Amino acid sequence: MQTTTLAEIAAATRGRVVAADPAAPVTGIAYDSRRVAPGDLFVALNGEGRDGHDFAPSAIGAGAVAVLASRPLEVPAVVVDDPLTALGELARAHIGGLPDLDVIALTGSSGKTSTKDLIAQVLEHAAPTVYTEGSFNNEIGLPLTALEATGATRHLVLEMGARGQGHITYLTRITPPRIGVVLNVGTAHAGEFGGPDMTAKAKGELVEALPAAADGGVAVLNADDVRVAAMADRTGARVVTFGMDRSARVHASDVALNELGRASFTLHTPDGDARVVLQVVGEHQVSNALAAAAVAEAVGMETEEIANALSAAVPLSEGRMRVTTRPDGVTVVNDAYNANTDSVSAALRALAHLGRDTRGRTFALLGEMRELGAGSAEEHRKVGALAAELGVDVVAAVGTDEARALAQGYGPEALVLPDKAAARAWLGECRFTEGDVVLVKGANSLRLGELADALAAT
C-alpha cells in the first residue's frame, strides 16, 4: 500500500478522525488484529460472532496508527458509517489515483483462481502486476488487493466471486475493470443463485460493467460455454473469444498430455502460432491457459511471448491440483480447496490419466460438494458414475446423504465416510504402494486439504 494519511482516508471514506493526528501516516491495512504491523490502519469488521471493535486496543498495541470504526473508541480512529463499505470506498479512491493502472477482472463457476494465477504470471512478463492472493475474491479481499497497487503497477488482476445477484456489480464499482473475463457457468453455488440461468445472470454483471469498445473495454468470453458466449449481447465492450473451437479468436490445437498429466498445445492467435507446454496439471488447464492468452493478447503481448510465459507459469495457490510424488513413489493430488461438478470431473480425469502413466492404483477421496441446490444428489451420482467410467480403483465419499449418492453412482464397492476424522483413519489404514495415485477433493468446509497435506508429507 502507498503511504497515505488519516486525513486522506477520512476524506475517501466520508469519515472523521477521532483522537488522532490527521497527518499521521498509514502504510498498510489489516483486518486481523493478530497480523497488525506498525503503521497499519486496523479495519474493525464483524463476522462469525465477533465484533472487530473489541480487538481495537490490541491492534493499537501492536502498532496500528488508528482503527477504521463505526463508533468512537478509546483509541485513535477514523469513524465511518460502516467499516466494510468504507474499505471499498478507500480502495476505489486509491485506484482512481492510479491513472496508468489497467484493471483486469475475472469470474466463473470454476477455475477462477487457477486462471487468475496464470493471467498474473503471464502479464508479469510485460509489466509490474498485482493480483489476488489465493481466492481472496470478496468484498474484503478485493479492496485489500487493490490497495496493494502502487504508481509502478501496470496490471491489477482481480478474481471476483459471487454468491448472489448484485455481488459482482458491487465489486466492479470498487475496482472498475477495463478487461473482464468470464470462464464458465457451472454448478458452483447453484443452490444460492437458483440455477444455471440465474448464475449466468450474476456472472454477466462483469461484462455489463465494462467500458465501451471505443473507451478500451474488452470482454473475454469462453466460446465453448453457450451461456458465457451469449454474454456478448450484454456488453458494449469489444468481445474477444477463447476456446477449443477454431472459430474462437484465441484457440488451441494438438493438445497432448505427458506422463505427469501436464498439457501441451499449439496456441493460435491473430498474431501467430506458438507451442505451449504447461507446468500445471490437467487437460482442463488448457481452457484456463487460453483465457490467460486472450487477456495477454488484449493488452498487446505477442504470441511467442505469451506462449513462453504460459510455459513458465507454475501453480501458485494452495489446494488446486497440487501434485506431490513422495519418496516411496506414491503420488498425492491435493485439489481440495473447493468442489463442484465441473471441477471434480476435471480432477477425476486428471487422476485417471496419472494412474495410467504410473501403472498404479487410483484412489479418490471425495468430499461432498456443497451449495448445488435441488439437483445436488443427482450431481453427486454423476460424479460417482464418472469415477466408475474412468476406472478409478477406489472411491471413498466423505459426508452424509450426498456422499451416499456419490457412492451409489460409483457402485457398491464405494466407501462412505461420515467426516474428516473417519477419512483420516481410512487413509491411515490404506497400504499405498509405488505408482499409486491419491486424489483428495471436496468442499472447502470439510477441510480435506489438511489430510492431503499430511499424506503428501508422509
Summary of the structure (lengths in Angstrom):
residues: 458
radius of gyration: 23.1
end to end distance: 39.5
largest distance: 69.3
contacts: 1746
relative contact order: 0.09
helix: 39%
strand: 23%
